[in-house]
Amino acid sequence: MEVEEVGGVMIERKNYNLLRHNTFGIDACCHAFVEYASVEEAREVAERLKDDAALLILGGGSNLLLTGDFHGTVVHSAIKGWTEEMLPDGNVLLRVGSGETWDDVVALCVANGWHGAENLSLIPGEVGASAVQNIGAYGAEVADMIEKVEAVDLQNGQMCEFTAVDCQYGYRQSRFKHEWKNRFLITYVTYRLSTTYNPLLDYGNIRAELERLGINNPTAAEVREVIIDIRRRKLPDPAVEGNAGSFFMNPVVSRELFEPLLADYPQMPHYFVDDTHEKIPAGWLIDQCGWKGRSLGCAGVHSRQALVLVNRGGAKGEDIVRLSDAIRQDVKARFNIDIHPEVNII
C-alpha cells in the first residue's frame, strides 16, 4: 500500500511500486519515492537525503533492470521546460529541464531547424539520463552536443555546473556513472546545436533506407523519420514486451584480437575506433552464438535484434540476469570477447 507524506515542498511516497518506472516491466517496490520539480525542491531533497546511504536516482527507467525491491529511496526529476539562446556563430544553446522526455527534445530541435540531435531520435528516457549515460545511436553521441550540466550536490545542497570535459564522457560512460554515482541531482542540461545541417548517414542502414525511399538530399526531418521507422521495426515496444533497448554495449577490441577474427569471419561488421582498436556490434556476436529469438523461461532475446533482451511476461529481474550471463559466457567461449551490460542492474 502506498502512503503519501508531505514535508515542506517535497512529496514523499512510501512503499511505492516502480512497475511504471521501468521499461522492463519488473514488478518491484521501493521504500520511498521522492520527486522534485524545481531547483529549490532538489535542494530540499538534498537536505533531507544527504545521509541516506540507500539511494537510487531514476530517470525514465529505460536503462534499468531491477532484480528485486529497492530498500531505500528512489529520486526522480520532474523539472520541465526549455529556453533557447541564439549565438552569433549560428549555434543554438538549448537549456532543458532534466525531467523532459528526450525524444520530445529531438522533435523540438528538428521542428526548429536546430541540428545535431536527429540521429538520436526515439531513444527512450529523459534529459537528465542523457547526460548520465551519454546516449548514442547511428554515429552520434549526446556528449558531442552537451554544453553544460547543472546539478545539486547531495552532499551539501550546493548548485554545480559541469562542462562536457568535466563529465569525462566516453562510450556510454560518464563520471555520473562512476565516482559521481548517486551524488548529484541533475536539474538542467544545455545542448549546443547548429543551424547548419551536416547529416550523418553512413551508420547502420540509414542511407540504404533513404535510397529505397528515393530521397537523395534528406532533410533532418526525413532522417528523423527514417531512424524512427528503423528503430520501430528492429526494437520491441516496451508496452507490449518489456525491455530496456540495447542491453549490452558494443565491445571495443584490440587490433591484435580483431584481425584474426576478421580473417575467420570476413563478413563481420566492425567500426574503426582508432589505429589500435575496432568496435564490433554485440548483437552480431550474440546472433552468431544462436541466441536471437531464444528464451530462458520468461526472459528472451528479441527475434529481430539480438542486442535486446525482453520480458516475455512475468519475468523477474533475476531471470533477465541469468539469460544475460548465459549469453556472455557463450560469446566469451566463441570469440574470446567480453561483452558488458549497458543496462544499470540494481
C-alpha positions as a Markdown table, in Angstrom:
| # | Residue | x | y | z |
|---|---|---|---|---|
| 1 | Met | 0.0 | 0.0 | 0.0 |
| 2 | Glu | 1.4 | 3.4 | -1.0 |
| 3 | Val | 1.3 | 6.2 | 1.6 |
| 4 | Glu | 1.9 | 9.8 | 0.6 |
| 5 | Glu | 3.5 | 12.2 | 3.0 |
| 6 | Val | 4.1 | 15.9 | 2.5 |
| 7 | Gly | 7.1 | 17.6 | 4.2 |
| 8 | Gly | 7.7 | 21.2 | 3.1 |
| 9 | Val | 7.7 | 21.3 | -0.6 |
| 10 | Met | 8.8 | 17.8 | -1.2 |
| 11 | Ile | 6.3 | 14.9 | -1.6 |
| 12 | Glu | 7.4 | 11.5 | -0.5 |
| 13 | Arg | 5.5 | 8.3 | -1.3 |
| 14 | Lys | 6.2 | 5.3 | 0.9 |
| 15 | Asn | 6.1 | 1.7 | -0.2 |
| 16 | Tyr | 5.9 | 2.8 | -3.8 |
| 17 | Asn | 5.6 | 0.4 | -6.8 |
| 18 | Leu | 8.1 | 1.0 | -9.6 |
| 19 | Leu | 6.3 | -1.0 | -12.2 |
| 20 | Arg | 5.5 | 2.1 | -14.4 |
| 21 | His | 9.0 | 3.5 | -13.8 |
| 22 | Asn | 11.0 | 0.7 | -15.5 |
| 23 | Thr | 10.5 | -0.3 | -19.1 |
| 24 | Phe | 11.5 | -3.9 | -18.4 |
| 25 | Gly | 8.1 | -4.2 | -16.7 |
| 26 | Ile | 9.6 | -5.6 | -13.5 |
| 27 | Asp | 7.1 | -5.6 | -10.6 |
| 28 | Ala | 9.2 | -4.2 | -7.7 |
| 29 | Cys | 8.8 | -1.6 | -4.9 |
| 30 | Cys | 11.0 | 0.9 | -3.2 |
| 31 | His | 10.8 | 2.0 | 0.4 |
| 32 | Ala | 10.3 | 5.7 | -0.6 |
| 33 | Phe | 9.9 | 7.6 | -3.8 |
| 34 | Val | 10.7 | 11.3 | -4.0 |
| 35 | Glu | 10.2 | 13.7 | -6.9 |
| 36 | Tyr | 11.5 | 17.2 | -7.4 |
| 37 | Ala | 10.1 | 19.7 | -9.8 |
| 38 | Ser | 12.4 | 22.7 | -9.3 |
| 39 | Val | 15.9 | 23.6 | -8.3 |
| 40 | Glu | 14.6 | 24.6 | -4.9 |
| 41 | Glu | 12.9 | 21.3 | -4.4 |
| 42 | Ala | 16.1 | 19.5 | -5.5 |
| 43 | Arg | 18.0 | 21.3 | -2.8 |
| 44 | Glu | 15.3 | 20.3 | -0.2 |
| 45 | Val | 15.7 | 16.7 | -1.4 |
| 46 | Ala | 19.5 | 17.1 | -0.9 |
| 47 | Glu | 19.0 | 18.3 | 2.7 |
| 48 | Arg | 16.6 | 15.6 | 3.5 |
| 49 | Leu | 18.6 | 12.7 | 2.0 |
| 50 | Lys | 22.2 | 13.7 | 2.4 |
| 51 | Asp | 22.8 | 11.0 | 4.9 |
| 52 | Asp | 20.7 | 8.3 | 3.1 |
| 53 | Ala | 23.1 | 5.6 | 2.0 |
| 54 | Ala | 20.4 | 3.6 | 0.1 |
| 55 | Leu | 19.6 | 5.9 | -2.8 |
| 56 | Leu | 18.7 | 5.4 | -6.4 |
| 57 | Ile | 18.4 | 8.4 | -8.8 |
| 58 | Leu | 16.0 | 7.4 | -11.6 |
| 59 | Gly | 15.1 | 8.8 | -14.9 |
| 60 | Gly | 12.6 | 7.2 | -17.2 |
| 61 | Gly | 13.7 | 3.7 | -16.2 |
| 62 | Ser | 14.6 | 2.8 | -19.7 |
| 63 | Asn | 18.2 | 1.7 | -18.8 |
| 64 | Leu | 17.4 | -0.1 | -15.6 |
| 65 | Leu | 16.9 | -3.7 | -14.5 |
| 66 | Leu | 15.5 | -4.2 | -11.0 |
| 67 | Thr | 16.4 | -7.6 | -9.5 |
| 68 | Gly | 14.1 | -7.1 | -6.5 |
| 69 | Asp | 12.6 | -4.5 | -4.2 |
| 70 | Phe | 14.8 | -1.5 | -3.5 |
| 71 | His | 15.1 | -1.0 | 0.2 |
| 72 | Gly | 15.9 | 2.7 | 0.0 |
| 73 | Thr | 14.8 | 6.0 | -1.6 |
| 74 | Val | 14.3 | 6.5 | -5.3 |
| 75 | Val | 14.6 | 10.1 | -6.5 |
| 76 | His | 13.1 | 11.3 | -9.8 |
| 77 | Ser | 13.2 | 14.7 | -11.6 |
| 78 | Ala | 10.0 | 16.3 | -12.8 |
| 79 | Ile | 11.7 | 19.6 | -13.9 |
| 80 | Lys | 10.1 | 20.6 | -17.2 |
| 81 | Gly | 10.6 | 23.4 | -19.7 |
| 82 | Trp | 13.2 | 24.7 | -22.0 |
| 83 | Thr | 14.8 | 28.0 | -23.2 |
| 84 | Glu | 16.9 | 28.7 | -26.2 |
| 85 | Glu | 19.7 | 31.2 | -26.9 |
| 86 | Met | 20.8 | 32.1 | -30.4 |
| 87 | Leu | 24.5 | 32.6 | -30.7 |
| 88 | Pro | 26.3 | 34.9 | -33.3 |
| 89 | Asp | 28.2 | 31.8 | -34.8 |
| 90 | Gly | 24.9 | 30.2 | -35.9 |
| 91 | Asn | 24.8 | 27.8 | -33.0 |
| 92 | Val | 21.9 | 27.5 | -30.5 |
| 93 | Leu | 22.1 | 26.8 | -26.8 |
| 94 | Leu | 19.1 | 24.8 | -25.7 |
| 95 | Arg | 18.6 | 24.6 | -21.9 |
| 96 | Val | 16.2 | 21.8 | -20.9 |
| 97 | Gly | 14.7 | 20.6 | -17.7 |
| 98 | Ser | 16.0 | 17.2 | -16.6 |
| 99 | Gly | 12.6 | 15.7 | -16.4 |
| 100 | Glu | 11.7 | 16.3 | -20.1 |
| 101 | Thr | 11.4 | 13.3 | -22.3 |
| 102 | Trp | 14.4 | 13.0 | -24.6 |
| 103 | Asp | 12.6 | 12.3 | -27.8 |
| 104 | Asp | 10.4 | 15.3 | -27.3 |
| 105 | Val | 13.6 | 17.4 | -27.2 |
| 106 | Val | 14.8 | 15.8 | -30.5 |
| 107 | Ala | 11.4 | 16.6 | -32.1 |
| 108 | Leu | 11.6 | 20.2 | -30.8 |
| 109 | Cys | 15.1 | 20.6 | -32.3 |
| 110 | Val | 14.1 | 19.2 | -35.7 |
| 111 | Ala | 11.0 | 21.4 | -35.9 |
| 112 | Asn | 13.0 | 24.5 | -35.2 |
| 113 | Gly | 15.9 | 23.8 | -37.5 |
| 114 | Trp | 18.4 | 23.1 | -34.7 |
| 115 | His | 20.6 | 20.3 | -35.9 |
| 116 | Gly | 22.7 | 17.6 | -34.2 |
| 117 | Ala | 20.2 | 15.5 | -32.4 |
| 118 | Glu | 18.2 | 13.9 | -35.2 |
| 119 | Asn | 20.2 | 10.7 | -35.2 |
| 120 | Leu | 19.3 | 10.2 | -31.6 |
| 121 | Ser | 15.6 | 10.0 | -32.4 |
| 122 | Leu | 13.3 | 7.6 | -30.4 |
| 123 | Ile | 15.9 | 6.8 | -27.8 |
| 124 | Pro | 13.8 | 6.3 | -24.7 |
| 125 | Gly | 14.5 | 8.1 | -21.4 |
| 126 | Glu | 14.7 | 11.6 | -20.0 |
| 127 | Val | 17.0 | 14.6 | -20.4 |
| 128 | Gly | 18.8 | 14.0 | -17.1 |
| 129 | Ala | 19.7 | 10.5 | -18.0 |
| 130 | Ser | 21.0 | 11.6 | -21.4 |
| 131 | Ala | 23.8 | 13.3 | -19.6 |
| 132 | Val | 24.5 | 10.4 | -17.3 |
| 133 | Gln | 24.5 | 7.6 | -19.9 |
| 134 | Asn | 26.0 | 9.5 | -22.9 |
| 135 | Ile | 23.3 | 8.1 | -25.1 |
| 136 | Gly | 24.2 | 7.4 | -28.7 |
| 137 | Ala | 23.0 | 5.9 | -31.9 |
| 138 | Tyr | 23.7 | 5.9 | -35.6 |
| 139 | Gly | 27.1 | 7.6 | -35.3 |
| 140 | Ala | 26.0 | 10.3 | -32.9 |
| 141 | Glu | 26.6 | 10.8 | -29.1 |
| 142 | Val | 24.9 | 13.3 | -26.9 |
| 143 | Ala | 28.3 | 14.2 | -25.4 |
| 144 | Asp | 29.1 | 16.0 | -28.6 |
| 145 | Met | 26.1 | 18.2 | -28.0 |
| 146 | Ile | 26.4 | 18.9 | -24.3 |
| 147 | Glu | 27.5 | 22.4 | -23.3 |
| 148 | Lys | 26.7 | 22.3 | -19.6 |
| 149 | Val | 25.1 | 20.1 | -17.0 |
| 150 | Glu | 23.5 | 21.8 | -13.9 |
| 151 | Ala | 23.0 | 19.8 | -10.7 |
| 152 | Val | 22.6 | 19.9 | -7.0 |
| 153 | Asp | 25.2 | 18.2 | -4.9 |
| 154 | Leu | 23.6 | 15.8 | -2.4 |
| 155 | Gln | 26.5 | 16.1 | -0.1 |
| 156 | Asn | 25.9 | 19.8 | 0.6 |
| 157 | Gly | 22.9 | 21.1 | -1.3 |
| 158 | Gln | 25.1 | 23.4 | -3.5 |
| 159 | Met | 24.4 | 24.1 | -7.1 |
| 160 | Cys | 27.1 | 22.9 | -9.5 |
| 161 | Glu | 27.8 | 23.3 | -13.2 |
| 162 | Phe | 29.8 | 20.9 | -15.3 |
| 163 | Thr | 31.1 | 21.1 | -18.9 |
| 164 | Ala | 31.3 | 18.0 | -21.1 |
| 165 | Val | 35.0 | 17.9 | -20.4 |
| 166 | Asp | 34.3 | 17.8 | -16.7 |
| 167 | Cys | 32.0 | 14.9 | -17.1 |
| 168 | Gln | 34.7 | 12.8 | -18.9 |
| 169 | Tyr | 32.4 | 11.3 | -21.4 |
| 170 | Gly | 33.3 | 8.0 | -23.1 |
| 171 | Tyr | 31.3 | 5.3 | -24.9 |
| 172 | Arg | 28.2 | 5.0 | -22.8 |
| 173 | Gln | 30.2 | 6.4 | -19.9 |
| 174 | Ser | 30.5 | 9.4 | -17.7 |
| 175 | Arg | 31.6 | 10.3 | -14.2 |
| 176 | Phe | 27.9 | 10.3 | -13.2 |
| 177 | Lys | 28.0 | 6.5 | -13.7 |
| 178 | His | 31.2 | 6.1 | -11.6 |
| 179 | Glu | 32.7 | 8.3 | -9.0 |
| 180 | Trp | 29.7 | 10.7 | -9.1 |
| 181 | Lys | 27.1 | 8.0 | -9.0 |
| 182 | Asn | 24.1 | 9.0 | -6.8 |
| 183 | Arg | 25.9 | 12.2 | -5.7 |
| 184 | Phe | 24.2 | 14.8 | -8.0 |
| 185 | Leu | 20.6 | 15.6 | -8.8 |
| 186 | Ile | 20.6 | 16.9 | -12.4 |
| 187 | Thr | 18.3 | 19.9 | -12.9 |
| 188 | Tyr | 19.1 | 21.2 | -16.4 |
| 189 | Val | 21.1 | 20.1 | -19.4 |
| 190 | Thr | 22.2 | 22.7 | -22.0 |
| 191 | Tyr | 22.8 | 21.4 | -25.5 |
| 192 | Arg | 24.7 | 23.2 | -28.3 |
| 193 | Leu | 23.1 | 22.7 | -31.7 |
| 194 | Ser | 23.7 | 24.2 | -35.1 |
| 195 | Thr | 21.5 | 25.9 | -37.6 |
| 196 | Thr | 23.7 | 24.4 | -40.4 |
| 197 | Tyr | 22.8 | 20.9 | -41.3 |
| 198 | Asn | 25.5 | 18.3 | -41.7 |
| 199 | Pro | 23.7 | 14.9 | -41.9 |
| 200 | Leu | 25.3 | 11.7 | -40.6 |
| 201 | Leu | 24.0 | 9.0 | -43.0 |
| 202 | Asp | 26.7 | 6.3 | -43.1 |
| 203 | Tyr | 26.0 | 4.4 | -39.9 |
| 204 | Gly | 23.7 | 1.4 | -39.9 |
| 205 | Asn | 21.3 | 1.3 | -42.9 |
| 206 | Ile | 20.2 | 4.9 | -42.9 |
| 207 | Arg | 21.5 | 5.7 | -46.4 |
| 208 | Ala | 20.1 | 2.4 | -47.8 |
| 209 | Glu | 16.7 | 3.2 | -46.4 |
| 210 | Leu | 16.8 | 6.8 | -47.8 |
| 211 | Glu | 17.7 | 5.4 | -51.2 |
| 212 | Arg | 14.8 | 2.9 | -51.0 |
| 213 | Leu | 12.5 | 5.9 | -50.5 |
| 214 | Gly | 14.1 | 7.8 | -53.3 |
| 215 | Ile | 15.5 | 10.6 | -51.0 |
| 216 | Asn | 18.8 | 11.9 | -52.2 |
| 217 | Asn | 19.2 | 15.0 | -50.2 |
| 218 | Pro | 17.4 | 14.3 | -46.9 |
| 219 | Thr | 16.3 | 17.0 | -44.5 |
| 220 | Ala | 16.7 | 16.5 | -40.8 |
| 221 | Ala | 13.0 | 15.7 | -40.5 |
| 222 | Glu | 13.4 | 13.0 | -43.1 |
| 223 | Val | 16.4 | 11.5 | -41.4 |
| 224 | Arg | 14.5 | 11.5 | -38.1 |
| 225 | Glu | 11.5 | 9.7 | -39.7 |
| 226 | Val | 13.7 | 7.1 | -41.3 |
| 227 | Ile | 15.5 | 6.4 | -38.0 |
| 228 | Ile | 12.2 | 6.2 | -36.1 |
| 229 | Asp | 10.9 | 3.7 | -38.7 |
| 230 | Ile | 14.1 | 1.6 | -38.5 |
| 231 | Arg | 14.1 | 1.6 | -34.7 |
| 232 | Arg | 10.4 | 0.6 | -34.6 |
| 233 | Arg | 11.0 | -2.3 | -37.0 |
| 234 | Lys | 14.0 | -3.5 | -35.0 |
| 235 | Leu | 13.1 | -2.9 | -31.4 |
| 236 | Pro | 10.1 | -4.1 | -29.5 |
| 237 | Asp | 7.6 | -1.7 | -27.9 |
| 238 | Pro | 8.1 | -1.9 | -24.1 |
| 239 | Ala | 4.4 | -1.6 | -23.6 |
| 240 | Val | 4.0 | -4.9 | -25.4 |
| 241 | Glu | 7.2 | -6.7 | -24.5 |
| 242 | Gly | 9.2 | -5.3 | -21.6 |
| 243 | Asn | 12.8 | -4.3 | -22.5 |
| 244 | Ala | 15.5 | -1.7 | -21.9 |
| 245 | Gly | 16.6 | -1.3 | -25.6 |
| 246 | Ser | 20.2 | -2.3 | -26.2 |
| 247 | Phe | 21.1 | -4.5 | -23.2 |
| 248 | Phe | 24.8 | -4.8 | -24.0 |
| 249 | Met | 27.5 | -2.3 | -25.0 |
| 250 | Asn | 29.3 | -2.9 | -28.3 |
| 251 | Pro | 32.8 | -4.2 | -27.4 |
| 252 | Val | 35.9 | -2.3 | -28.4 |
| 253 | Val | 38.7 | -4.8 | -29.0 |
| 254 | Ser | 42.4 | -4.5 | -29.7 |
| 255 | Arg | 43.6 | -4.9 | -33.3 |
| 256 | Glu | 45.5 | -8.0 | -32.2 |
| 257 | Leu | 42.2 | -9.7 | -31.3 |
| 258 | Phe | 40.3 | -8.2 | -34.2 |
| 259 | Glu | 42.4 | -9.1 | -37.2 |
| 260 | Pro | 42.4 | -12.9 | -36.6 |
| 261 | Leu | 38.6 | -12.7 | -36.0 |
| 262 | Leu | 38.1 | -10.8 | -39.3 |
| 263 | Ala | 40.1 | -13.5 | -41.1 |
| 264 | Asp | 37.8 | -16.2 | -39.7 |
| 265 | Tyr | 34.6 | -14.1 | -40.2 |
| 266 | Pro | 35.2 | -11.8 | -43.2 |
| 267 | Gln | 31.6 | -10.7 | -43.2 |
| 268 | Met | 31.8 | -9.5 | -39.6 |
| 269 | Pro | 30.6 | -5.9 | -39.3 |
| 270 | His | 33.1 | -3.5 | -37.5 |
| 271 | Tyr | 33.7 | 0.1 | -37.0 |
| 272 | Phe | 37.1 | 1.9 | -36.8 |
| 273 | Val | 37.8 | 3.4 | -33.3 |
| 274 | Asp | 41.5 | 4.3 | -33.6 |
| 275 | Asp | 44.7 | 2.8 | -35.0 |
| 276 | Thr | 44.7 | 0.1 | -32.4 |
| 277 | His | 41.0 | -0.6 | -31.7 |
| 278 | Glu | 37.9 | -1.6 | -33.6 |
| 279 | Lys | 34.3 | -1.8 | -32.4 |
| 280 | Ile | 32.3 | -5.0 | -33.1 |
| 281 | Pro | 28.5 | -5.0 | -32.8 |
| 282 | Ala | 27.5 | -7.1 | -29.8 |
| 283 | Gly | 24.2 | -8.0 | -31.5 |
| 284 | Trp | 26.2 | -9.7 | -34.3 |
| 285 | Leu | 28.3 | -11.7 | -31.8 |
| 286 | Ile | 25.2 | -12.8 | -29.9 |
| 287 | Asp | 23.4 | -13.8 | -33.1 |
| 288 | Gln | 26.4 | -15.8 | -34.2 |
| 289 | Cys | 26.1 | -17.8 | -31.0 |
| 290 | Gly | 22.5 | -18.7 | -31.9 |
| 291 | Trp | 20.7 | -16.6 | -29.2 |
| 292 | Lys | 18.4 | -14.5 | -31.4 |
| 293 | Gly | 14.8 | -15.4 | -30.7 |
| 294 | Arg | 15.7 | -17.9 | -27.9 |
| 295 | Ser | 14.4 | -17.8 | -24.3 |
| 296 | Leu | 15.3 | -19.0 | -20.9 |
| 297 | Gly | 11.9 | -19.2 | -19.1 |
| 298 | Cys | 10.1 | -15.9 | -19.3 |
| 299 | Ala | 13.3 | -14.0 | -20.4 |
| 300 | Gly | 14.2 | -13.9 | -24.0 |
| 301 | Val | 16.3 | -12.4 | -26.8 |
| 302 | His | 14.3 | -10.4 | -29.3 |
| 303 | Ser | 13.7 | -12.1 | -32.6 |
| 304 | Arg | 14.8 | -9.2 | -34.8 |
| 305 | Gln | 17.6 | -7.6 | -32.7 |
| 306 | Ala | 19.9 | -9.9 | -30.7 |
| 307 | Leu | 21.1 | -6.9 | -28.7 |
| 308 | Val | 17.7 | -6.6 | -26.9 |
| 309 | Leu | 16.7 | -8.8 | -24.1 |
| 310 | Val | 12.9 | -8.9 | -23.4 |
| 311 | Asn | 10.5 | -9.8 | -20.7 |
| 312 | Arg | 8.2 | -12.4 | -22.3 |
| 313 | Gly | 5.7 | -11.8 | -19.5 |
| 314 | Gly | 6.1 | -12.3 | -15.8 |
| 315 | Ala | 9.9 | -12.4 | -15.8 |
| 316 | Lys | 11.8 | -11.3 | -12.7 |
| 317 | Gly | 15.0 | -9.3 | -12.8 |
| 318 | Glu | 17.0 | -12.4 | -11.8 |
| 319 | Asp | 15.6 | -14.2 | -14.9 |
| 320 | Ile | 17.0 | -11.5 | -17.2 |
| 321 | Val | 20.3 | -11.6 | -15.4 |
| 322 | Arg | 20.5 | -15.4 | -15.8 |
| 323 | Leu | 19.9 | -15.0 | -19.5 |
| 324 | Ser | 22.5 | -12.2 | -19.8 |
| 325 | Asp | 25.1 | -14.4 | -18.0 |
| 326 | Ala | 24.5 | -17.3 | -20.4 |
| 327 | Ile | 24.9 | -15.1 | -23.4 |
| 328 | Arg | 28.1 | -13.5 | -22.1 |
| 329 | Gln | 29.6 | -16.9 | -21.4 |
| 330 | Asp | 28.8 | -18.1 | -25.0 |
| 331 | Val | 30.3 | -15.0 | -26.6 |
| 332 | Lys | 33.4 | -15.3 | -24.5 |
| 333 | Ala | 33.8 | -19.0 | -25.3 |
| 334 | Arg | 33.4 | -18.5 | -29.1 |
| 335 | Phe | 35.1 | -15.2 | -29.7 |
| 336 | Asn | 37.2 | -14.6 | -26.6 |
| 337 | Ile | 35.4 | -11.2 | -26.2 |
| 338 | Asp | 33.8 | -10.0 | -23.0 |
| 339 | Ile | 30.5 | -8.1 | -23.5 |
| 340 | His | 29.2 | -6.0 | -20.7 |
| 341 | Pro | 25.6 | -4.8 | -19.9 |
| 342 | Glu | 24.8 | -1.2 | -20.8 |
| 343 | Val | 21.8 | -1.5 | -18.5 |
| 344 | Asn | 22.1 | -0.5 | -14.8 |
| 345 | Ile | 21.4 | -3.6 | -12.8 |
| 346 | Ile | 20.1 | -2.9 | -9.3 |
